[in-house]
Amino acid sequence: MKALNHMISKHIPWNKGKLTGQKPALKLKEIWSIRTRLQVSHNIQELALFNMAIDSKLRGCDLVRLRVSDISHGLHISKRAMIIQQKTGRSVQFELTEQTRDAAEKLIKHANLGGNDYLFKSQFKKSEHLSTRQYARIVKKWVLDIGLDPYEYGTHSLRRTKVSLIYRQTKNIRAIQLLLGHAKIESTVRYLGFEVDDALEMSEHMDI
């Protein structure tokens, strides 16, 4: 009986009875705070990782598995790239801004990477690329460095950041769906919580 109770208790979801929500996106001033710190510290890999995370809007599992050939043609870093998402098997395209291309090019030269190499090498010899756990720890360090709560922000904050800024300017939910590679627009609305955010924003400006 004890063994049965132990088995049942092991299968209780970690978030049962807890209030959970989407990780908030970074604001412009927070983006620049992190970016400036990485530039000043000459952290070539983390600067490229941060810029790529913002631009690509990829899940952590896809971001850490990027290869040099995914974003370049020979020695030339592409302005656009396309990969197959690990979770969905669907293709997704993303743009690479000039600062991201520059950071990636410096990383490739600094680490002497070839076309088939992973872009973000692991610090441990057992793995060829950063793990999602390593990536999550790096993100936690970034947000801590600028005074944010590491339990409130995470890797999905970076995935949400650029599309949140785009949505605020355009209100084009279909464009956001394409950028995130979602099959259904309902998934985009649910994932980003736009309707909730909009309702809260409107209520904040109501003087009752």
KEPANU-545871 format. One line per 3 residues: their letters; for each residue x, y, z of N, C-alpha, C. Coordinates in nm, 4 decimals, decimal comma. Atoms other than C-alpha are relative to their C-alpha. Last residue first. Example, Ala and Ser with C-alpha at 12.3 -4.5 7.8 and 13.67 -1.06 7.14 Angstrom:
2
sa> -0,0820 -0,1190 -0,0060 1,3670 -0,1060 0,7140 -0,0770 0,1090 0,0730 | 0,0890 -0,1190 0,0000 1,2300 -0,4500 0,7800 0,0900 0,1200 0,0000
end
This chain:
208
idm> 0,1337 0,0245 -0,0561 -1,3154 5,5101 -1,2048 -0,0040 0,0485 0,1449 | 0,0091 -0,0754 -0,1251 -1,0241 5,6363 -1,4126 -0,1416 -0,0110 0,0555 | 0,1387 -0,0377 -0,0303 -0,9640 5,3718 -1,6777 -0,0055 0,0668 0,1376
hes> 0,0218 -0,1376 0,0445 -0,6047 5,3694 -1,8015 -0,1438 0,0478 0,0240 | -0,0908 -0,0888 -0,0715 -0,5008 5,0602 -1,6058 -0,0259 0,1470 -0,0333 | 0,0555 -0,0243 -0,1327 -0,8092 4,8787 -1,7330 0,0875 0,0954 0,0814
mel> 0,1133 -0,0901 0,0111 -0,6953 4,9199 -2,0917 -0,0558 0,0350 0,1387 | -0,0493 -0,1320 0,0377 -0,3529 4,7705 -2,0148 -0,1131 0,1009 -0,0089 | -0,0624 -0,0606 -0,1174 -0,5075 4,4798 -1,8279 0,0478 0,1413 -0,0295
add> 0,1072 -0,0325 -0,0937 -0,7392 4,4027 -2,1191 0,0562 0,0687 0,1248 | 0,0729 -0,1156 0,0521 -0,4512 4,4231 -2,3670 -0,1094 0,0444 0,0970 | -0,0854 -0,1183 -0,0141 -0,2353 4,1920 -2,1561 -0,0723 0,1259 -0,0456
vef> -0,0062 -0,0323 -0,1427 -0,5164 3,9382 -2,1264 0,0807 0,1272 0,0216 | 0,1307 -0,0518 -0,0378 -0,5848 3,9449 -2,4989 -0,0027 0,0407 0,1472 | 0,0242 -0,1354 0,0485 -0,2159 3,9163 -2,5804 -0,1308 0,0575 0,0517
gly> 0,0920 -0,0650 -0,0913 -0,1512 3,6135 -2,3598 -0,0330 0,1420 -0,0406 | -0,0470 -0,1340 -0,0313 0,1553 3,5195 -2,5631 -0,0921 0,0754 0,0954 | -0,1413 -0,0003 -0,0389 0,1032 3,1445 -2,5686 0,0457 0,1378 0,0469
rvt> -0,0143 0,0624 -0,1310 -0,2769 3,1562 -2,5691 0,1436 0,0101 0,0505 | 0,0703 -0,0841 -0,0974 -0,2994 3,4041 -2,8571 0,0212 -0,0550 0,1410 | -0,0743 -0,1253 -0,0115 -0,0348 3,2164 -3,0543 -0,0617 0,0905 0,1051
sei> -0,1208 0,0305 -0,0772 -0,1943 2,8774 -2,9879 0,0822 0,1258 0,0232 | 0,0418 0,0076 -0,1400 -0,5300 3,0140 -3,1041 0,1206 -0,0283 0,0903 | -0,0064 -0,1358 -0,0536 -0,3611 3,1143 -3,4303 -0,0421 0,0030 0,1462
kah> 0,1312 -0,0609 -0,0212 -0,3013 2,7492 -3,5028 0,0155 0,1369 0,0638 | 0,0947 0,0537 0,0980 0,0067 2,5838 -3,6564 -0,1355 0,0687 0,0105 | 0,1145 0,0710 -0,0576 0,2517 2,8051 -3,4660 -0,0940 -0,0486 -0,1104
gll> 0,0129 0,1330 0,0581 0,5825 2,8920 -3,6323 -0,1114 -0,0818 0,0600 | -0,0224 0,1008 -0,1036 0,6583 3,1820 -3,3989 -0,0112 -0,1425 -0,0529 | -0,1339 -0,0190 -0,0571 0,7036 3,4316 -3,6813 0,0332 -0,1051 0,1051
lqi> -0,0999 0,0455 0,0965 0,4011 3,2961 -3,8656 0,1406 0,0087 0,0572 | 0,0161 0,1456 0,0154 0,1725 3,3309 -3,5632 0,1065 -0,0562 -0,0934 | -0,0650 0,0590 -0,1171 0,3087 3,6801 -3,4973 -0,0067 -0,1527 -0,0060
ari> -0,1445 -0,0125 0,0214 0,2153 3,7851 -3,8508 0,0767 -0,0644 0,1152 | -0,0360 0,0981 0,1028 -0,1363 3,6492 -3,7978 0,1500 0,0037 -0,0279 | -0,0178 0,1286 -0,0652 -0,1676 3,8450 -3,4702 0,0405 -0,1090 -0,0991
nkt> 0,0175 0,1021 0,1037 -0,1121 4,1782 -3,6432 0,0299 -0,1375 0,0588 | 0,1199 0,0762 -0,0379 -0,1660 4,4359 -3,3644 -0,0297 -0,1123 -0,1011 | 0,0817 0,0341 0,1167 0,1004 4,6393 -3,5525 -0,1349 -0,0621 0,0333
qry> -0,0040 -0,0997 0,1066 0,3125 4,8287 -3,2972 -0,1027 -0,0268 -0,1097 | 0,0377 -0,1292 -0,0562 0,2302 4,6337 -2,9808 -0,0069 0,1079 -0,1086 | 0,1453 -0,0017 -0,0190 0,2401 4,3132 -3,1833 -0,0465 0,1349 0,0540
ils> 0,0644 -0,0106 0,1317 0,5926 4,3839 -3,3063 -0,1515 0,0098 0,0145 | -0,0239 -0,1362 0,0483 0,7188 4,4513 -2,9529 -0,0692 0,0225 -0,1352 | 0,0813 -0,0874 -0,0842 0,5588 4,1306 -2,8270 0,0135 0,1451 -0,0448
vkt> 0,1379 0,0057 0,0502 0,7028 3,9426 -3,1233 -0,0932 0,0866 0,0838 | 0,0126 -0,0742 0,1254 1,0508 4,0644 -3,0332 -0,1432 -0,0017 -0,0524 | -0,0358 -0,1419 -0,0017 1,0360 3,9658 -2,6666 -0,0276 0,0715 -0,1318
rrl> 0,1168 -0,0876 0,0098 0,8389 3,6403 -2,6641 0,0363 0,1450 -0,0297 | 0,0796 0,0428 0,1156 1,1284 3,4031 -2,7385 -0,1173 0,0957 -0,0228 | -0,0734 -0,0421 0,1194 1,3490 3,5994 -2,4970 -0,0763 -0,0378 -0,1258
sht> 0,0054 -0,1458 0,0025 1,0939 3,5669 -2,2172 0,0696 0,0527 -0,1252 | 0,1152 -0,0383 0,0816 1,0620 3,2002 -2,3113 -0,0206 0,1516 -0,0009 | -0,0350 0,0073 0,1420 1,4169 3,1488 -2,1840 -0,1161 0,0408 -0,0896
gye> -0,0672 0,1225 0,0410 1,3193 3,2690 -1,8377 0,0290 0,0024 -0,1488 | -0,0437 0,0001 0,1400 1,1807 3,5585 -1,6340 0,0722 -0,1305 -0,0320 | 0,1084 -0,0549 0,0801 0,9755 3,5512 -1,3117 0,0321 -0,0056 -0,1495
ypd> 0,1103 0,0956 -0,0062 1,2028 3,3208 -1,1163 -0,1191 0,0477 -0,0832 | -0,0294 0,1160 0,0845 1,5121 3,5162 -1,2229 -0,1092 -0,1060 0,0022 | 0,0234 0,1225 -0,0771 1,3593 3,8371 -1,0777 0,0230 -0,1220 -0,0895
lgi> 0,1308 0,0634 0,0173 1,5124 4,1339 -1,2588 -0,0078 -0,1291 0,0814 | 0,0923 -0,0217 -0,1105 1,8015 4,3474 -1,1321 -0,1391 -0,0567 -0,0161 | 0,0670 -0,1300 0,0187 2,0071 4,3877 -1,4479 -0,1133 0,0206 0,1011
dlv> -0,0979 -0,1081 0,0152 2,2623 4,1190 -1,3577 -0,0651 0,1365 -0,0179 | -0,0483 -0,0365 -0,1333 1,9872 3,8872 -1,2347 0,0919 0,1212 -0,0072 | 0,1075 -0,0783 -0,0625 1,8251 3,8915 -1,5787 0,0382 0,0420 0,1415
wkk> 0,0249 -0,1274 0,0686 2,1475 3,7898 -1,7497 -0,1031 0,0845 0,0743 | -0,1101 -0,0914 -0,0346 2,2377 3,5239 -1,4917 -0,0207 0,1368 -0,0642 | 0,0208 -0,0380 -0,1400 1,8968 3,3576 -1,5285 0,1072 0,0997 0,0451
vir> 0,1077 -0,0992 0,0001 1,9429 3,3610 -1,9067 -0,0259 0,0492 0,1422 | -0,0576 -0,1231 0,0552 2,2777 3,1822 -1,8669 -0,1037 0,1123 0,0004 | -0,0846 -0,0590 -0,1049 2,1207 2,9223 -1,6372 0,0620 0,1316 -0,0471
ayq> 0,0880 -0,0559 -0,1027 1,8429 2,8596 -1,8914 0,0807 0,0656 0,1118 | 0,0592 -0,1216 0,0544 2,0999 2,8132 -2,1694 -0,0879 0,0682 0,1047 | -0,1063 -0,1001 0,0000 2,2935 2,5631 -1,9599 -0,0538 0,1342 -0,0491
rts> -0,0215 -0,0377 -0,1401 1,9692 2,3758 -1,8943 0,1094 0,1058 0,0110 | 0,1056 -0,0948 -0,0355 1,8801 2,3808 -2,2652 0,0136 0,0443 0,1457 | 0,1257 0,0684 -0,0322 2,2159 2,2210 -2,3337 -0,1042 0,1060 0,0328
lhe> 0,0639 -0,0366 -0,1257 2,4900 2,4125 -2,5094 -0,1253 -0,0834 0,0222 | 0,0622 -0,1324 -0,0021 2,6428 2,2220 -2,7996 -0,0565 0,0289 0,1392 | -0,0520 -0,0813 0,1092 2,8769 1,9301 -2,8646 -0,0565 0,1413 0,0005
skk> 0,1031 -0,0489 0,0909 2,8159 1,7697 -2,5270 0,0608 0,0906 -0,1058 | 0,0954 0,1070 0,0287 3,0463 1,5484 -2,3180 -0,1055 0,0428 -0,1024 | -0,0460 0,0818 0,1120 3,3317 1,8012 -2,3410 -0,1019 -0,1061 -0,0406
fqs> -0,0377 0,1341 -0,0440 3,1533 2,0525 -2,1214 0,0317 -0,0886 -0,1205 | -0,1195 -0,0152 -0,0823 3,1439 2,4247 -2,1900 0,0515 -0,1361 0,0471 | 0,0148 0,0250 -0,1428 2,9016 2,3532 -2,4714 0,1322 0,0236 0,0715
kfl> -0,0692 0,1154 -0,0560 2,9475 2,5137 -2,8110 -0,0243 -0,0115 0,1499 | -0,0219 -0,0261 -0,1425 2,6919 2,7575 -2,9462 0,0559 -0,1247 0,0678 | -0,0363 -0,1399 -0,0205 2,7093 2,7644 -3,3257 0,0362 0,0274 0,1460
ydn> 0,1041 -0,0706 -0,0733 2,7140 2,3886 -3,3679 0,0491 0,1412 0,0303 | -0,0133 -0,0121 -0,1458 2,9690 2,2886 -3,6277 -0,1232 0,0655 0,0604 | 0,0806 0,1038 -0,0644 2,8731 2,1764 -3,9782 0,0064 0,0058 0,1519
ggl> 0,1403 -0,0033 0,0386 2,9871 2,4972 -4,1479 -0,0877 -0,1002 0,0719 | 0,0268 0,0380 0,1372 3,3143 2,5167 -3,9575 -0,1491 -0,0049 -0,0265 | 0,1059 0,0968 0,0281 3,3823 2,7070 -3,6359 -0,0119 -0,0263 -0,1491
nah> -0,0488 0,0746 0,1166 3,7114 2,8767 -3,5487 -0,0978 -0,1110 -0,0390 | 0,0014 0,1421 -0,0365 3,5803 2,9797 -3,2047 0,0488 -0,0896 -0,1132 | -0,0666 0,0175 -0,1290 3,6770 3,3460 -3,2553 0,0124 -0,1480 0,0375
kil> -0,1442 -0,0219 0,0171 3,5882 3,3447 -3,6254 0,0759 -0,0290 0,1291 | -0,0497 0,1035 0,0919 3,2450 3,1885 -3,5724 0,1509 0,0116 -0,0190 | -0,0040 0,1271 -0,0729 3,1797 3,4092 -3,2698 0,0590 -0,1100 -0,0863
kea> -0,1114 -0,0073 -0,0947 3,2730 3,7268 -3,4584 0,0153 -0,1294 0,0779 | -0,1233 0,0069 0,0786 3,0423 3,6309 -3,7450 0,1232 0,0036 0,0903 | -0,0171 0,1392 0,0424 2,7571 3,5589 -3,5032 0,1305 -0,0168 -0,0781
adr> -0,0366 0,0783 -0,1184 2,7962 3,8987 -3,3356 0,0256 -0,1456 -0,0355 | -0,1350 -0,0397 -0,0407 2,8013 4,0797 -3,6722 0,0469 -0,0826 0,1193 | -0,0928 0,0557 0,0993 2,4984 3,8890 -3,7990 0,1448 0,0298 0,0390
tqe> -0,0042 0,1446 -0,0239 2,3141 3,9710 -3,4762 0,0946 -0,0680 -0,0977 | -0,0776 0,0226 -0,1221 2,4044 4,3394 -3,5003 0,0086 -0,1487 0,0351 | -0,1430 -0,0240 0,0216 2,2943 4,3498 -3,8645 0,0827 -0,0285 0,1252
tle> -0,0349 -0,1410 0,0139 1,9579 4,1918 -3,7945 0,1515 0,0152 -0,0114 | -0,1180 -0,0292 -0,0806 1,8984 3,8239 -3,8590 0,0382 0,1454 -0,0245 | -0,0936 -0,0972 0,0535 1,5490 3,7402 -3,9791 0,1178 0,0170 0,0952
fqv> -0,0260 -0,1147 -0,0868 1,3539 3,4264 -3,8983 0,1065 0,0881 -0,0635 | -0,1020 -0,0927 0,0476 1,1885 3,1453 -4,0874 0,0208 0,1108 0,1019 | 0,0224 -0,1371 -0,0426 1,0026 2,8483 -3,9411 0,1161 0,0855 -0,0498
srg> -0,1069 -0,0953 0,0289 0,9627 2,4945 -4,0699 -0,0383 0,1389 0,0510 | 0,0346 -0,1021 0,0984 0,7277 2,2542 -3,8969 0,1178 0,0950 -0,0218 | -0,0365 0,0517 0,1316 0,8413 1,9358 -3,7222 -0,0336 0,0966 -0,1120
tkq> 0,1151 0,0124 0,0894 0,6475 2,0535 -3,4168 0,0306 -0,0648 -0,1340 | 0,1245 0,0343 -0,0691 0,8867 2,0203 -3,1229 -0,1124 -0,0316 -0,0972 | -0,0068 0,1328 -0,0597 1,2164 2,0063 -3,3134 -0,1339 -0,0432 0,0588
qii> 0,0131 -0,0004 -0,1450 1,1407 2,3025 -3,5347 -0,0044 -0,1424 0,0552 | 0,1139 0,0856 -0,0363 1,2734 2,2736 -3,8878 -0,0056 -0,0074 0,1520 | -0,0297 0,1301 -0,0587 1,5013 2,5661 -3,9685 -0,1298 -0,0787 0,0184
mar> 0,1169 0,0856 -0,0195 1,4977 2,8763 -4,1866 0,0462 -0,1326 0,0583 | -0,0323 0,1417 -0,0157 1,7352 3,1703 -4,2057 -0,1287 -0,0782 0,0201 | 0,1123 0,0833 -0,0421 1,7213 3,5298 -4,3191 0,0446 -0,1450 0,0079
ksi> 0,0936 -0,0930 -0,0631 1,9866 3,8021 -4,3481 -0,1248 -0,0730 0,0471 | 0,1234 -0,0336 0,0704 2,2420 3,5287 -4,4114 -0,0824 0,1034 0,0761 | 0,1135 0,0199 -0,0893 2,5942 3,5292 -4,2676 -0,1268 0,0503 -0,0688
hlg> 0,0971 -0,1101 -0,0055 2,8482 3,5021 -4,5496 -0,1169 -0,0370 0,0910 | -0,0467 -0,0953 -0,1007 3,1549 3,2812 -4,5043 -0,0993 0,1135 0,0223 | -0,1447 -0,0169 0,0025 2,9967 2,9863 -4,6850 0,0433 0,0914 0,1133
hsi> -0,0375 0,0610 0,1283 2,6255 3,0484 -4,6928 0,1495 0,0238 -0,0165 | -0,1003 -0,0566 0,0900 2,5236 3,1181 -4,3353 0,0085 -0,0763 -0,1317 | 0,0126 -0,1459 0,0086 2,2550 3,0824 -4,0702 0,0971 0,0620 -0,1008
dsv> 0,1405 -0,0416 -0,0071 2,1785 2,7114 -4,0656 -0,0161 0,1493 -0,0247 | 0,0607 0,0098 0,1333 2,5314 2,6259 -4,1887 -0,1470 0,0424 -0,0013 | -0,0489 -0,1125 0,0797 2,6780 2,7512 -3,8599 -0,0681 0,0021 -0,1362
rlr> -0,1327 0,0216 0,0575 2,4617 2,5025 -3,6741 0,0392 0,1223 -0,0822 | -0,0326 -0,0676 0,1258 2,1722 2,5883 -3,4464 0,1419 -0,0334 -0,0431 | -0,0413 0,0952 0,1028 2,1116 2,3239 -3,1810 0,0278 0,0663 -0,1359
vld> -0,1297 0,0577 -0,0376 2,1057 2,5638 -2,8840 0,0522 -0,0983 -0,1045 | -0,1066 -0,1005 -0,0024 1,8324 2,7714 -3,0490 0,1358 -0,0632 0,0274 | -0,0416 -0,0257 0,1378 1,6082 2,4775 -3,1353 0,1173 0,0972 -0,0051
cgr> -0,0478 0,1261 0,0573 1,5796 2,3408 -2,7801 0,0466 0,0163 -0,1441 | -0,1358 0,0305 -0,0427 1,5586 2,6947 -2,6410 0,0573 -0,1250 -0,0655 | -0,0012 0,0687 -0,1287 1,2504 2,7747 -2,8457 0,1454 -0,0344 0,0333
lks> 0,0036 0,1461 -0,0060 1,3237 3,0110 -3,1309 -0,0149 -0,0497 0,1435 | 0,1258 0,0343 -0,0677 1,2338 3,3802 -3,1520 -0,0167 -0,1510 0,0134 | 0,0545 0,1251 0,0550 1,5181 3,4114 -3,4057 -0,1356 -0,0364 0,0585
dia> 0,0358 -0,0063 0,1423 1,5983 3,7778 -3,3427 -0,0743 -0,1242 -0,0473 | 0,0967 -0,1070 0,0235 1,5900 3,7803 -2,9609 -0,0487 -0,0021 -0,1443 | 0,1233 0,0375 -0,0693 1,7604 3,4424 -2,9171 -0,1094 0,1029 -0,0261
mnf> 0,0658 0,1033 0,0798 2,0208 3,5282 -3,1817 -0,1326 -0,0415 0,0632 | 0,0531 -0,0611 0,1217 2,1105 3,8538 -3,0075 -0,0771 -0,1002 -0,0850 | 0,1069 -0,0920 -0,0366 2,1455 3,6783 -2,6709 -0,0643 0,0615 -0,1240
lal> 0,1136 0,0796 -0,0480 2,3464 3,3864 -2,8082 -0,1192 0,0898 0,0319 | 0,0596 0,0625 0,1184 2,5788 3,6147 -3,0069 -0,1241 -0,0802 0,0382 | 0,0579 -0,1098 0,0775 2,6392 3,8262 -2,6955 -0,0673 -0,0550 -0,1252
eqi> 0,1288 -0,0365 -0,0599 2,6841 3,5091 -2,4907 -0,0657 0,1166 -0,0724 | 0,1020 0,1040 0,0174 2,9501 3,3724 -2,7254 -0,1357 0,0428 0,0549 | 0,0348 0,0195 0,1406 3,1525 3,6932 -2,7591 -0,1121 -0,1023 -0,0175
nhs> 0,0458 0,1390 -0,0038 3,1598 3,7949 -2,3934 -0,0580 -0,0338 -0,1368 | -0,0573 0,0714 0,1162 3,3624 4,1135 -2,4432 -0,0340 -0,1490 0,0027 | -0,0776 0,1125 -0,0543 3,2625 4,2317 -2,0903 0,0675 -0,0828 -0,1096
vql> -0,1069 -0,0548 -0,0842 3,1537 4,5690 -2,2302 0,0908 -0,1109 0,0536 | -0,0971 -0,0668 0,0857 2,9554 4,4024 -2,5088 0,1193 0,0504 0,0806 | -0,0722 0,1048 0,0723 2,7836 4,1606 -2,2712 0,1055 0,0601 -0,0925
rtr> -0,0851 0,0723 -0,0951 2,6880 4,4427 -2,0351 0,0835 -0,1068 -0,0701 | -0,1137 -0,0870 -0,0326 2,5598 4,6533 -2,3250 0,0962 -0,0688 0,0954 | -0,0900 -0,0050 0,1158 2,3395 4,3695 -2,4517 0,1255 0,0825 0,0299
isw> -0,0695 0,1291 0,0102 2,1869 4,3089 -2,1093 0,1029 0,0043 -0,1119 | -0,0808 0,0165 -0,1216 2,1032 4,6753 -2,0548 0,0807 -0,1287 -0,0061 | -0,1236 -0,0762 0,0162 1,9891 4,7157 -2,4156 0,0901 -0,0092 0,1219
iek> -0,0778 0,0591 0,1098 1,7352 4,4374 -2,3874 0,1353 0,0697 -0,0112 | -0,0603 0,1213 -0,0568 1,6196 4,5677 -2,0490 0,0842 -0,0722 -0,1039 | -0,1102 -0,0439 -0,0874 1,5613 4,9179 -2,1905 0,0715 -0,1208 0,0620
lkl> -0,1129 -0,0524 0,0770 1,3608 4,7672 -2,4761 0,1178 0,0386 0,0886 | 0,0263 -0,1324 0,0546 1,1397 4,5598 -2,2471 0,1258 0,0514 -0,0699 | -0,0893 -0,1081 -0,0408 1,1892 4,1877 -2,1986 -0,0436 0,1312 -0,0647
apk> -0,1022 -0,0367 0,0977 0,8911 3,9589 -2,2433 0,0889 0,1087 0,0582 | 0,0107 -0,1303 0,0655 0,7046 3,8255 -1,9425 0,1138 0,0231 -0,0985 | -0,1127 -0,0827 -0,0388 0,7077 3,4506 -1,8749 -0,0100 0,1339 -0,0727
qgt> -0,1050 -0,0162 0,0973 0,3613 3,3121 -1,9290 0,1114 0,0873 0,0562 | 0,0335 -0,0838 0,1142 0,1598 3,2129 -1,6267 0,1176 0,0091 -0,0945 | -0,1117 -0,0162 0,0924 0,1448 2,9835 -1,3270 -0,0445 0,0845 -0,1185
lkg> 0,0340 -0,0935 0,1053 -0,0758 2,9808 -1,0196 0,1211 0,0210 -0,0889 | -0,0777 -0,1225 0,0050 -0,0047 2,6674 -0,8200 -0,0495 0,0889 -0,1137 | 0,0349 -0,0889 -0,1098 -0,2435 2,3908 -0,7137 0,0770 0,1306 0,0020
knw> 0,1342 0,0235 -0,0538 -0,0752 2,1316 -0,9347 -0,0237 0,0944 0,1181 | 0,0718 -0,1269 -0,0118 0,2319 2,2898 -1,0963 -0,1420 -0,0159 0,0540 | -0,0733 -0,0963 -0,0821 0,4720 1,9996 -1,0346 -0,0790 0,1282 0,0232
pih> -0,0649 -0,1058 0,0785 0,2169 1,7485 -1,1639 0,0654 0,1037 0,0903 | 0,0726 -0,1257 -0,0170 0,1490 1,4603 -0,9177 0,0722 0,1085 -0,0779 | 0,0596 -0,0418 0,1255 0,3008 1,1423 -1,0664 -0,0849 0,1271 0,0143
ksi> -0,1045 -0,0360 0,0948 0,5459 1,0729 -0,7835 -0,0573 0,0560 -0,1288 | -0,0528 -0,1315 -0,0348 0,2620 1,0843 -0,5310 0,1061 0,0460 -0,0982 | 0,1000 -0,1008 0,0333 0,0845 0,7980 -0,7060 0,0556 0,1396 0,0252
mhn> 0,0071 -0,0101 0,1461 0,3958 0,5777 -0,6999 -0,0970 0,1090 -0,0422 | -0,1236 -0,0659 0,0438 0,4518 0,6487 -0,3287 -0,0020 0,0204 -0,1504 | 0,0135 -0,1426 -0,0307 0,0886 0,5668 -0,2505 0,1211 0,0783 -0,0467
lak> 0,0983 -0,0543 0,0929 0,1290 0,2332 -0,4300 -0,0173 0,1505 0,0222 | -0,0650 -0,0091 0,1309 0,4512 0,1538 -0,2417 -0,0935 0,0629 -0,1025 | -0,0916 -0,1125 -0,0044 0,2838 0,2367 0,0875 0,0663 0,0213 -0,1345
m> 0,0818 -0,1202 0,0000 0,0000 0,0000 0,0000 0,0859 0,1262 0,0000
end
